[in-house]
Each structure stands twice: as C-alpha cells, then as structure tokens.
C-alpha cells in the first residue's frame, strides 16, 4: 500500500506557509470566543454590584471558618469524652480488683492478667479481709473526724491554692462520707527494720458515695464519686513499754495517688479540657501537701515521746539527679514536609517533690544537663518518675496541649545500693526514645569534716550547669513562742536563701504552740543564714524576728542545737521568745559497698585526699563498681563463686555475706592466691598473708560463672570441672558479660547491661564492633527485641544501658532471657552481623540477693533475622 506524502515531502519550500496558515486560524478562533464572552458580559452584567459580591463572599468565608472552628470544638469535646471514659474504665477496673473477693477474682483474672491485686501478684503481700471488716464497722463513726480534718487542715490550704487563680473565700458547706468505706487490698509488713519501729505497706483504694459541697467566691459547687487509689505506708514508731505499745503513727503515700471525681453544680462548667486539668491538679497537690512524701500525717498516741521525731523525722538522704540528654524522641510537631520534630522538656517527681527542665525547641535529641536535688525520706518502694513532654502553647498555662513523649522510672533503692548510677533508660509508653540519666546518693553526716569535699564537688559540677546545688540539709523544729503582744493570730515564717516556708496560724494567743518541722537544702552553711519572723495573720504585723548565721552551727557538737529559746528582736517589751530545735547535716557522696548488707560504701580518707574536681566531674567507669580490689591484670573481670539459685522472694532483701566459698578457694589454691569474686572476703585472710597472683589461670580457677548461665557445655553438677577450666575469657573463650537482672515491684523485668570483657578478635585480626541484643523467649517479635548501641573497635565494651519488660510474676517461670552479643562490623550492605555468642537466663530462677553478676558467653545455638 502506498502512503500519501506529507506537505513537506511534496514541496519542502511551502512548509512554513502551511504552519503560518494554521496559527492564523487558531488566533481567529480565540478572538471569536473572547468577543462572545465580552458580549455576554455586556448583556448580563450591566447591573452587577461589586460591593454586594464582596460582602457575600466575606460572609461565606466567615461562616465557613466558624463551622470549621465549631466542628473542631465538637471534635475536641468528643475526644475528651473518649479519653475521660477510658480513664474512668481503667480506674473502675482497678477499684474492682481492689474490692474483688475469691469468687469474682477468677473472672477478673481472665479479663486482664497484668493488673492483679498486689496480694496475688507478689507473694510477700498478704490479704487482710479482717481489717476491711473492722473498717466497715468503724466507718459510720468517722464522720466527725473527717469533718474536722476538712475544716481545719484541707480548707485553709485549698483557700490559699485557689487564690492564685483569683478564686476567693473557699469554704466547705456540706460533708457527707456515705456508706462505702475504703479498703486495703494488700498488706506487707517488713521484718528487717529497726527494733524500735514497724513499717507496713498497704494498697489503699477508696471509691465511695461521698459528697462534698463547697462555696468559692459566692458560687456553690460540689464534688461527688471521689476515687483514690495508691500505695500507703504506715510507720509505727516509737515502740514504748506502755499500752498501746506504739507511741505514734506516720501515715503517708509513697508516690502521688490516682485521683478521680465528678463535679456537680456550677463546678460542672470546669469539667472540660484544660479547666478540668487545672482543678484536678489542685486537688492532687493538696493531697500531696498533706500526706505524700516528704509530707506525712502524724498521729500521736502517747504523750511522753519525741514529738519532733514523729512529726518531722530526719531524711534518709538526698538524691542528686542529672538529666543529661535524650536520644531519638518521638516527633510530635507538624512540619512543612510532614512530621517535624518536638520541643521536649522533662518533669521529675519524687513523691510530692517536682522539678522541671527547660524546653529545648525543635529537636528530638535534646541536651539539658539539668541538675536537681530531692530529699529521700524512705528507701524501699519509692521511685523517681521522669516524664518527657513536647511543649505546645496553652493560654491557660496547663499541660492539656502538651504531647506525651514517654516515661522512665528509677528505683530509689537501686540508687541507694549502688551509690551512683549512670545509664541510658528507655522510655516506656513510647515508640522510641531514651534518656541519659546520672543519679547519686548523698548521705547525711553530723561532722563538718566532709563539708570542704562536698563544696569542691559542687564547684566542679557548677562549671557545667547553672542549677543550684547544695552541700547541707537544715532541719528546723518550731516548738512554741511565748509572751507575744496584743493577743495576735500568730504564725512563723522561715527563710533560707530564696526558700520560704510557714507554719499554720494559731488563733488568738500570746503563747502559741506550733510543733511543726521544716527542712531546707543549704548551698553553703558558711555564708548563708536562717531568718525567722513571727507575724500576726490579722494585721500582717511582724511581732519579732531572728537572724541566725548557719556558720555558728558548724562549731556545735553534732551540728545541732536542742530546745534553745531565742529572743525575738523588734518585739515590744523585749520578753518575747521562740523555742527552736536546729540541726545541720552535711551531705556526703556514698559509694557502693559489697559487705553483704546491700548498702552504700562511703568514701574513705584516702579517696577524699585523692579526689579532685576534675575527677569528680567525670562519669563513673561503671554503673555498679565492684567493691573488691581488681587484680593487676586489667583484662580479668571480677567473678562470683557459684551458689544455688533460688526463686525471687523479696527483691529488696539484703544479701548476706558468703563465707563457705572463700574457704573453698583457699583450700583449692592455697594461702598464696587470692580468689577474685564479688563476695566479701574475711579480713584475716588478707591481712595476715600477702596476696600473690601467679597467672591468669590460677586467678580464675577459684571462681566460676553463676549456675544460672547454662551454656551447652555447663551443667550444675560440673562445679569442679568448671573451676578448673575457667579463664579470663570465660569457659568457652568468648568473653564474659556483666548483667543486672531483677524483677521490680511494678511487674517489670529490669535488665541493665553493664560491660563485656575479653571478646575474641576477628579471624583477620580486626577488633569487633559489638552490641547486645535481648529477647524474652519464647517471643522473638520486634516487641520483644531490645538493642544497645554499637561500640566501635573494642573487645571490652561498656554500655550501662537499662531495659524493661512488662510481665506479670506468674509468667516468669515460663520465660527465658536470651542475651546475644553481635558483631556489627562492616559498611552498609556488607555488614554480616554474626553472633559472637549468647547467654540464656531462666527468669524463674532469678536470685534476688544477687541481681548483678558476671556470665560466661556461650556459643550461639540459633540464628535470627536482623
């Protein structure tokens, strides 16, 4: 078939003329269409009003944006209702568990295994139905006591708190307790305390039908359906030789309890996003101010006891916490190209004490280097909670707009036991992120000899942070005043630096009895002073004042003054006086000791002399430093004599010294060799005969890895064979790993990976790039996997990283912790990630007395996908 030739093929010279003809036709067509549009406009738009068009368009836009905003409020309220309903369901379920009996417990167990009452989850918690029956009988008679408590204790503090929000004249109008009493779902009594006190922890739950009606600024409102759940501690001290055998009680919550309630009357307006958060925080703050540590609710039962020790006991110590940085936080802010970054800050809580870091804008890897110091009144069962938030602007200055980025918890007992910790803690309730935290325990001493050392340490730390640090604790007991003027309503105001505290007001008396104690952190007692003023509440007139230089206390024996009457300067007549007890305690950094009682070891005189600010400011080489002297061979890690593991009964029970294993080592090696172990050695064996280390094999032959490490070639019956074959690199020559593994009080398995020693080099002689990977078998999913950072080119990496698994105690016997050491050598797709070895730990055989141990790395038995 022949094709018709184109114009250019027929006559190339006529091609430009053809294209010009086509372009002219297109232009003429467009001109005709434009003329048609102009003609239609002239016919139909003669009476067009541009003003009305603009007005209607603007009104449409306003209506559109109003609808969007209204829909946004509806959506916000709907989301708030969903969140509030979820919160209420969780709280009701916890209360249902607290009130459950043996008939309903099985059904609740099937609904959620992880939220069982403490007496079910922990074997050391006991159920006390007899106590609940007694409380049920006594509850109708408690009404008058609660009314007095609300009128004279809660009402004044609530009035002061609401005045900050321009709400005045707070007053209780009606108090109805209802018929439903509180319950205690689990009780634990400690048996390893001082013989002069009894300590009891109780899981408290109240979900009653009470009703409180109040008036604020002439408006009446109320609260009903109050619900409170938390762990309460009751301390009975001192024990006396007369009936009732207990001199007094101290009642307090270890941490802030969970509080919920419904608002009635005019207050129902506050039950909306933002305003409800403010009101709820005020209620929680008032409960914390009354009976959350360090605040206590004292009850005196006997007259002739030390009232100051009952109402204001000396703190156990001080926690110095350093929030250094965070890594890989969640992205909560919206950016131009999608998800942006965050504006993170942290809130730290220890009981009722609260601290907040500054906000770092537009980053997911913030560096705060924030220091704070908190008074630690108890050691057991209390923890530091660190919450990370993304800041968003709120006109009400509340947290309802801020996004939650995760939470971390530090056990106070772990810090006290270790002296100092420095680790990365992963954030729970978050998809990613971890915090770098350093915390140190500071003891209180009644000698001024350690003051200069503490001041040097503070000066070294102040070089990197602007947060104020302290070197001492001041305790002031305001007993009474006498011979004041004009029958005032007196109260006492105390100042130390920028800190200010006040007693309650005593009504119309010239000789008030206060009996209240106060605690201050002091930066430098050599330069600071205590200022005290006695003020008339009615007229705000100062009745008299005292200015006391704290440097005077450094010259007193035991750094305290007891029952001293100080004259009030400026008082008319010159006879007014204030009776005080003043005690100064110097802070002293504590280090871990391993003498069997699990407590911290203080710095010796040699360490004090050799300490320098530069050395103090450096982070510790390990989170849990060994108290046993290291052998001259640096590559030889400390090991432990094997002992039979027992199921965990009390995670906080102090371990006892092991003596039989030391005698075994002496018998097998002779008097000339020291066995390197994490057990205390008798002083006689080290003082009388010098220690001589002849070889690595002789050093390690007297110590074996713990029997919980069950590698392919290790069995519990091969104790003698293990002792003969152990060397610096472990039984299998693959190195050794130091781990802390324990089951915490919050139904969580805590693993701290400290360090690895003596890993083998690669076949080509290169150093490995090791990291540690964890699985909680039999689960090998991503939710079960935990990983440390990669340490480049090291056979002795140090991690000090902490991980947690949420797991009920009844599942421990069915779980195995797999610890894999992996080599990440190579670049990008050339990385092979071979396993260098692994350790398997049976979680049902964890020894609560030995949570930190060395384990021999065994050959890998299986492979999993990276």
Secondary structure in CASP SS format (residue, H / E / C, confidence):
PFRMAT SS
TARGET T0000
AUTHOR 0000-0000-0000
METHOD secondary structure of the structure
MODEL  1
X C 1.00
X C 1.00
X C 1.00
X C 1.00
X C 1.00
X C 1.00
X H 1.00
X H 1.00
X H 1.00
X H 1.00
X C 1.00
X H 1.00
X H 1.00
X H 1.00
X H 1.00
X H 1.00
X H 1.00
X H 1.00
X H 1.00
X H 1.00
X H 1.00
X H 1.00
X H 1.00
X H 1.00
X H 1.00
X H 1.00
X H 1.00
X H 1.00
X H 1.00
X H 1.00
X H 1.00
X H 1.00
X H 1.00
X H 1.00
X H 1.00
X H 1.00
X H 1.00
X H 1.00
X H 1.00
X H 1.00
X H 1.00
X H 1.00
X H 1.00
X H 1.00
X C 1.00
X C 1.00
X C 1.00
X C 1.00
X C 1.00
X H 1.00
X H 1.00
X H 1.00
X H 1.00
X H 1.00
X H 1.00
X H 1.00
X H 1.00
X H 1.00
X H 1.00
X H 1.00
X H 1.00
X H 1.00
X H 1.00
X H 1.00
X H 1.00
X H 1.00
X H 1.00
X H 1.00
X H 1.00
X H 1.00
X H 1.00
X H 1.00
X H 1.00
X H 1.00
X H 1.00
X H 1.00
X H 1.00
X H 1.00
X H 1.00
X H 1.00
X H 1.00
X H 1.00
X H 1.00
X H 1.00
X H 1.00
X H 1.00
X H 1.00
X H 1.00
X H 1.00
X H 1.00
X H 1.00
X H 1.00
X H 1.00
X H 1.00
X H 1.00
X H 1.00
X H 1.00
X H 1.00
X C 1.00
X C 1.00
X C 1.00
X H 1.00
X H 1.00
X H 1.00
X H 1.00
X H 1.00
X H 1.00
X H 1.00
X H 1.00
X H 1.00
X H 1.00
X C 1.00
X H 1.00
X H 1.00
X H 1.00
X C 1.00
X C 1.00
X H 1.00
X H 1.00
X H 1.00
X H 1.00
X C 1.00
X C 1.00
X C 1.00
X C 1.00
X E 1.00
X C 1.00
X C 1.00
X H 1.00
X H 1.00
X H 1.00
X H 1.00
X H 1.00
X H 1.00
X H 1.00
X H 1.00
X H 1.00
X H 1.00
X H 1.00
X H 1.00
X H 1.00
X H 1.00
X H 1.00
X H 1.00
X H 1.00
X H 1.00
X H 1.00
X H 1.00
X H 1.00
X H 1.00
X H 1.00
X H 1.00
X H 1.00
X H 1.00
X H 1.00
X H 1.00
X H 1.00
X H 1.00
X H 1.00
X H 1.00
X H 1.00
X H 1.00
X H 1.00
X C 1.00
X C 1.00
X C 1.00
X C 1.00
X C 1.00
X C 1.00
X C 1.00
X E 1.00
X E 1.00
X E 1.00
X E 1.00
X E 1.00
X E 1.00
X C 1.00
X C 1.00
X C 1.00
X C 1.00
X C 1.00
X C 1.00
X E 1.00
X E 1.00
X E 1.00
X E 1.00
X E 1.00
X E 1.00
X E 1.00
X C 1.00
X C 1.00
X C 1.00
X C 1.00
X C 1.00
X C 1.00
X C 1.00
X C 1.00
X E 1.00
X E 1.00
X E 1.00
X E 1.00
X E 1.00
X E 1.00
X E 1.00
X E 1.00
X E 1.00
X E 1.00
X C 1.00
X C 1.00
X C 1.00
X E 1.00
X E 1.00
X E 1.00
X E 1.00
X E 1.00
X E 1.00
X C 1.00
X C 1.00
X E 1.00
X E 1.00
X E 1.00
X E 1.00
X E 1.00
X E 1.00
X E 1.00
X E 1.00
X E 1.00
X E 1.00
X E 1.00
X E 1.00
X E 1.00
X E 1.00
X E 1.00
X E 1.00
X E 1.00
X E 1.00
X C 1.00
X C 1.00
X E 1.00
X C 1.00
X C 1.00
X C 1.00
X C 1.00
X C 1.00
X C 1.00
X E 1.00
X C 1.00
X E 1.00
X E 1.00
X E 1.00
X E 1.00
X E 1.00
X E 1.00
X C 1.00
X C 1.00
X C 1.00
X C 1.00
X E 1.00
X E 1.00
X E 1.00
X E 1.00
X E 1.00
X E 1.00
X E 1.00
X E 1.00
X H 1.00
X H 1.00
X H 1.00
X H 1.00
X H 1.00
X C 1.00
X C 1.00
X C 1.00
X C 1.00
X H 1.00
X H 1.00
X H 1.00
X H 1.00
X H 1.00
X H 1.00
X H 1.00
X H 1.00
X H 1.00
X H 1.00
X H 1.00
X H 1.00
X H 1.00
X H 1.00
X H 1.00
X H 1.00
X H 1.00
X E 1.00
X C 1.00
X C 1.00
X C 1.00
X C 1.00
X E 1.00
X E 1.00
X E 1.00
X E 1.00
X C 1.00
X C 1.00
X C 1.00
X C 1.00
X C 1.00
X C 1.00
X H 1.00
X H 1.00
X H 1.00
X H 1.00
X H 1.00
X C 1.00
X C 1.00
X C 1.00
X C 1.00
X C 1.00
X E 1.00
X E 1.00
X E 1.00
X E 1.00
X E 1.00
X E 1.00
X E 1.00
X E 1.00
X E 1.00
X E 1.00
X E 1.00
X C 1.00
X C 1.00
X C 1.00
X C 1.00
X C 1.00
X C 1.00
X E 1.00
X E 1.00
X C 1.00
X C 1.00
X E 1.00
X E 1.00
X C 1.00
X C 1.00
X C 1.00
X E 1.00
X E 1.00
X E 1.00
X E 1.00
X E 1.00
X E 1.00
X E 1.00
X E 1.00
X C 1.00
X C 1.00
X E 1.00
X E 1.00
X E 1.00
X E 1.00
X C 1.00
X C 1.00
X C 1.00
X E 1.00
X C 1.00
X C 1.00
X E 1.00
X C 1.00
X C 1.00
X C 1.00
X E 1.00
X E 1.00
X E 1.00
X E 1.00
X E 1.00
X E 1.00
X E 1.00
X E 1.00
X E 1.00
X E 1.00
X C 1.00
X C 1.00
X C 1.00
X C 1.00
X C 1.00
X C 1.00
X E 1.00
X E 1.00
X E 1.00
X E 1.00
X E 1.00
X E 1.00
X E 1.00
X E 1.00
X C 1.00
X C 1.00
X C 1.00
X C 1.00
X C 1.00
X C 1.00
X C 1.00
X C 1.00
X C 1.00
X C 1.00
X C 1.00
X C 1.00
X E 1.00
X E 1.00
X E 1.00
X E 1.00
X E 1.00
X E 1.00
X E 1.00
X E 1.00
X E 1.00
X H 1.00
X H 1.00
X H 1.00
X H 1.00
X H 1.00
X H 1.00
X H 1.00
X C 1.00
X E 1.00
X E 1.00
X E 1.00
X E 1.00
X E 1.00
X E 1.00
X E 1.00
X C 1.00
X E 1.00
X C 1.00
X C 1.00
X C 1.00
X C 1.00
X C 1.00
X E 1.00
X E 1.00
X E 1.00
X E 1.00
X E 1.00
X E 1.00
X E 1.00
X E 1.00
X E 1.00
X E 1.00
X E 1.00
X E 1.00
X C 1.00
X C 1.00
X H 1.00
X H 1.00
X H 1.00
X H 1.00
X H 1.00
X H 1.00
X H 1.00
X H 1.00
X H 1.00
X H 1.00
X H 1.00
X H 1.00
X H 1.00
X H 1.00
X H 1.00
X C 1.00
X C 1.00
X C 1.00
X C 1.00
X C 1.00
X C 1.00
X C 1.00
X C 1.00
X C 1.00
X E 1.00
X E 1.00
X E 1.00
X E 1.00
X E 1.00
X E 1.00
X E 1.00
X E 1.00
X E 1.00
X E 1.00
X E 1.00
X C 1.00
X C 1.00
X C 1.00
X C 1.00
X C 1.00
X C 1.00
X C 1.00
X E 1.00
X E 1.00
X E 1.00
X E 1.00
X E 1.00
X E 1.00
X E 1.00
X C 1.00
X C 1.00
X E 1.00
X E 1.00
X E 1.00
X E 1.00
X C 1.00
X C 1.00
X C 1.00
X C 1.00
X C 1.00
X C 1.00
X C 1.00
X C 1.00
X C 1.00
X C 1.00
X E 1.00
X E 1.00
X E 1.00
X E 1.00
X E 1.00
X E 1.00
X E 1.00
X E 1.00
X E 1.00
X E 1.00
X C 1.00
X C 1.00
X C 1.00
X C 1.00
X C 1.00
X C 1.00
X E 1.00
X E 1.00
X E 1.00
X E 1.00
X E 1.00
X E 1.00
X E 1.00
X E 1.00
X C 1.00
X C 1.00
X C 1.00
X C 1.00
X C 1.00
X E 1.00
X E 1.00
X E 1.00
X E 1.00
X E 1.00
X E 1.00
X E 1.00
X E 1.00
X H 1.00
X H 1.00
X H 1.00
X H 1.00
X H 1.00
X H 1.00
X C 1.00
X H 1.00
X H 1.00
X H 1.00
X E 1.00
X E 1.00
X E 1.00
X E 1.00
X E 1.00
X E 1.00
X E 1.00
X E 1.00
X C 1.00
X E 1.00
X C 1.00
X C 1.00
X C 1.00
X C 1.00
X C 1.00
X C 1.00
X C 1.00
X E 1.00
X E 1.00
X E 1.00
X E 1.00
X E 1.00
X E 1.00
X E 1.00
X E 1.00
X E 1.00
X E 1.00
X E 1.00
X E 1.00
X E 1.00
X E 1.00
X E 1.00
X E 1.00
X C 1.00
X C 1.00
X C 1.00
X C 1.00
X C 1.00
X C 1.00
X C 1.00
X E 1.00
X E 1.00
X E 1.00
X C 1.00
X C 1.00
X H 1.00
X H 1.00
X H 1.00
X H 1.00
X H 1.00
X H 1.00
X C 1.00
X C 1.00
X H 1.00
X H 1.00
X H 1.00
X H 1.00
X H 1.00
X C 1.00
X C 1.00
X C 1.00
X C 1.00
X C 1.00
X C 1.00
X C 1.00
X C 1.00
X C 1.00
X C 1.00
X C 1.00
X C 1.00
X C 1.00
X C 1.00
X C 1.00
X C 1.00
X C 1.00
X C 1.00
X C 1.00
X C 1.00
X C 1.00
X E 1.00
X C 1.00
X C 1.00
X C 1.00
X C 1.00
X C 1.00
X C 1.00
X C 1.00
X C 1.00
X C 1.00
X C 1.00
X C 1.00
X C 1.00
X C 1.00
X C 1.00
X C 1.00
X C 1.00
X C 1.00
X C 1.00
X C 1.00
X C 1.00
X H 1.00
X H 1.00
X H 1.00
X H 1.00
X H 1.00
X H 1.00
X H 1.00
X H 1.00
X H 1.00
X H 1.00
X C 1.00
X C 1.00
X C 1.00
X C 1.00
X C 1.00
X C 1.00
X C 1.00
X E 1.00
X C 1.00
X C 1.00
X C 1.00
X C 1.00
X C 1.00
X H 1.00
X H 1.00
X H 1.00
X H 1.00
X H 1.00
X C 1.00
X C 1.00
X C 1.00
X C 1.00
X C 1.00
X C 1.00
X C 1.00
X C 1.00
X H 1.00
X H 1.00
X H 1.00
X H 1.00
X H 1.00
X C 1.00
X C 1.00
X C 1.00
X C 1.00
X C 1.00
X C 1.00
X C 1.00
X C 1.00
X C 1.00
X C 1.00
X C 1.00
X C 1.00
X C 1.00
X C 1.00
X C 1.00
X C 1.00
X C 1.00
X C 1.00
X H 1.00
X H 1.00
X H 1.00
X H 1.00
X H 1.00
X H 1.00
X H 1.00
X C 1.00
X C 1.00
X C 1.00
X C 1.00
X C 1.00
X C 1.00
X C 1.00
X C 1.00
X C 1.00
X C 1.00
X E 1.00
X E 1.00
X E 1.00
X E 1.00
X E 1.00
X E 1.00
X E 1.00
X E 1.00
X C 1.00
X C 1.00
X C 1.00
X C 1.00
X E 1.00
X E 1.00
X E 1.00
X E 1.00
X E 1.00
X E 1.00
X E 1.00
X E 1.00
X E 1.00
X E 1.00
X C 1.00
X C 1.00
X C 1.00
X C 1.00
X C 1.00
X C 1.00
X C 1.00
X C 1.00
X C 1.00
X C 1.00
X C 1.00
X C 1.00
X E 1.00
X E 1.00
X E 1.00
X E 1.00
X E 1.00
X E 1.00
X E 1.00
X E 1.00
X C 1.00
X C 1.00
X C 1.00
X C 1.00
X C 1.00
X C 1.00
X C 1.00
X C 1.00
X E 1.00
X E 1.00
X C 1.00
X C 1.00
X C 1.00
X E 1.00
X C 1.00
X C 1.00
X C 1.00
X C 1.00
X C 1.00
X C 1.00
X E 1.00
X E 1.00
X E 1.00
X E 1.00
X E 1.00
X E 1.00
X E 1.00
X E 1.00
X E 1.00
X C 1.00
X C 1.00
X H 1.00
X H 1.00
X H 1.00
X H 1.00
X H 1.00
X H 1.00
X C 1.00
X E 1.00
X E 1.00
X E 1.00
X E 1.00
X E 1.00
X E 1.00
X E 1.00
X E 1.00
X C 1.00
X C 1.00
X C 1.00
X C 1.00
X H 1.00
X H 1.00
X H 1.00
X C 1.00
X C 1.00
X C 1.00
X E 1.00
X E 1.00
X E 1.00
X E 1.00
X E 1.00
X E 1.00
X E 1.00
X E 1.00
X E 1.00
X H 1.00
X H 1.00
X H 1.00
X C 1.00
X C 1.00
X C 1.00
X C 1.00
X C 1.00
X C 1.00
X E 1.00
X E 1.00
X E 1.00
X E 1.00
X E 1.00
X C 1.00
X E 1.00
X C 1.00
X C 1.00
X C 1.00
X C 1.00
X C 1.00
X C 1.00
X C 1.00
X C 1.00
END
